[in-house]
């Protein structure tokens, strides 16, 4: 096997200045192999075939045997033709010459041609990609198996720099989760939370980790993997790209990339319906700006509004607010000049929280909170809710903490707005908690527990967070 090209990094030392970043020297071995791969050679049928499907060309030879197809390919590497199967009439087979043998693949068409996962506009492109893949995987099987063992990813200057900046930025504005132990104090007869004693214990480090949102991608022109520095071979779907930060890697390398996605604002298409962690990392903030801005506006002019959060604003105006955030981000105008009715802003906040692809209390923790609400003993119930809060992803924890503190302040104006913690629990329970199976019967059965969870968090937010 040919030796790989130089894999050293010219930018292996991390610089504090992105201007000084030098890209790595990409490994060219697999690129060279792709250039050496056999080229497709179409074997045409000398006569017109009446049975030829309209999406095939002269490479279609009708119903012929494997042996005759092998003769027609004449041992030429890269030669190919299409035949109708004798064993299964009506189905078609791609006969392709590679490695001194004829390979036969069941060929499909659904608007595009395919034999596996990849779909191609033309049979010629399919064969070109197949020959590249076969050649590289034959010549460099051992190399490919080992190419992830010495990744360049952690050495890349820009990766380390972005990570350091994010950790520093978030550490300034983040409230670390604290563990609470609830202990009875018989001398005090007020509600349970007034009887709790706080004891700080070592807690896991809170970091805004985010997995990459990889999707299969077709790269135009040569591209190299940003994890292993090797060439991404093939004609289409050569690898995957993170749709949030733009990282390009091999599909097999994507399984090894750390959960350190740094979303690029230019790639975030909208604010509403965007994953909560993705949004806060893209904006380099601890909470979504929608939550901050709406709560700020509500506390400025709406705390005494009767039925706050229960009374609905006009849906068309709420939709206008959503569009404003999606279009203008933190520059969106939600002031009284634009929307005099505070219920519109409250409605927009509820819509934002309801439309999150992963609820503030994520699907995987839903049952934990529901079961906690069913515990009869009040102290044990709060302990269980607290344990669930500690398991929230950091962005979700910060958002819920800020929202609950706000709702607690809303209850201080209950004489005016008529909204106590129970009423707010009824409103926000189904908004913040949704069952993973989205079953209407489950939602109906769990409504009481959903309400109780939010009600208790509001009442005891000063202890639980």
Order of alpha helices (4+ residues) and beta strands (2+ residues): alpha-beta-beta-alpha-beta-beta-beta-beta-alpha-alpha-alpha-beta-beta-beta-alpha-alpha-alpha-alpha-alpha-alpha-alpha-alpha-alpha-alpha-alpha-alpha
